[in-house]
Amino acid sequence: MIIGCCFIIVFAVLINKACLQLTVEAVIGGSVVLPCSSAERDFKLQDTHVFWRDKHNEIIYDLIKGTDSLESQHLRYKNRAQTFPDEYIRGNFSIKLVNLTHADAGTFICYITPSNERETVQLIIKESTEQEENHGHKTQLDWWHILLICVFTLSVLISPAIAYFIFKRRNGSQGSL
């Protein structure tokens, strides 16, 4: 019985760990936030280390005792990886990658110690399409279409009323002569 309970607990923990992989999408040349946060609520920032690694185990970003440690950062990530220092105290150690390329696609891992937490993020890079680039122009055209439809609808609804009042006025003025 005890072995069965232990097996269920271990199985539940493994499932929970396996389900922590998150998938995010971004476009070439854009930016993306790769989320990572600690479930620990009583951690001390001065005792916390966070290590971000990519699919080749290259160093993206390290936080040692709550302070940036970029001496060993891989050249591919120099001036491209940013953190949110105001969020550290809340246990948020997400990073933002800018100027994305096809080479950035893949798995990213965030390790938080001493709590031994690990989050895995799968980044999918998509081509920037002309439709996405012209989205603002398309939206502007949509607003013009909506405006034209509203004006047309109002004119269709109001025209009979105007015609009715003109007809009544003419009939009323002819009757009084």
Rosetta blueprint (number, residue, H / E / L):
1 M L
2 I H
3 I H
4 G H
5 C H
6 C H
7 F H
8 I H
9 I H
10 V H
11 F H
12 A H
13 V H
14 L H
15 I H
16 N H
17 K H
18 A H
19 C L
20 L L
21 Q L
22 L E
23 T E
24 V E
25 E E
26 A E
27 V E
28 I L
29 G L
30 G L
31 S L
32 V E
33 V E
34 L E
35 P L
36 C L
37 S E
38 S L
39 A L
40 E L
41 R L
42 D L
43 F L
44 K L
45 L H
46 Q H
47 D H
48 T L
49 H E
50 V E
51 F E
52 W E
53 R E
54 D L
55 K L
56 H L
57 N L
58 E L
59 I E
60 I E
61 Y E
62 D E
63 L E
64 I E
65 K L
66 G L
67 T E
68 D E
69 S L
70 L L
71 E L
72 S L
73 Q L
74 H L
75 L H
76 R H
77 Y H
78 K L
79 N L
80 R L
81 A E
82 Q E
83 T E
84 F L
85 P H
86 D H
87 E H
88 Y H
89 I H
90 R H
91 G L
92 N E
93 F L
94 S L
95 I E
96 K E
97 L E
98 V L
99 N L
100 L L
101 T L
102 H H
103 A H
104 D H
105 A L
106 G E
107 T E
108 F E
109 I E
110 C E
111 Y E
112 I E
113 T E
114 P L
115 S L
116 N L
117 E E
118 R E
119 E E
120 T E
121 V E
122 Q E
123 L E
124 I E
125 I E
126 K E
127 E L
128 S L
129 T L
130 E H
131 Q H
132 E H
133 E H
134 N L
135 H H
136 G H
137 H H
138 K H
139 T H
140 Q H
141 L H
142 D H
143 W H
144 W H
145 H H
146 I H
147 L H
148 L H
149 I H
150 C H
151 V H
152 F H
153 T H
154 L H
155 S H
156 V H
157 L H
158 I H
159 S H
160 P H
161 A H
162 I H
163 A H
164 Y H
165 F H
166 I H
167 F H
168 K H
169 R H
170 R H
171 N H
172 G H
173 S H
174 Q H
175 G H
176 S L
177 L L
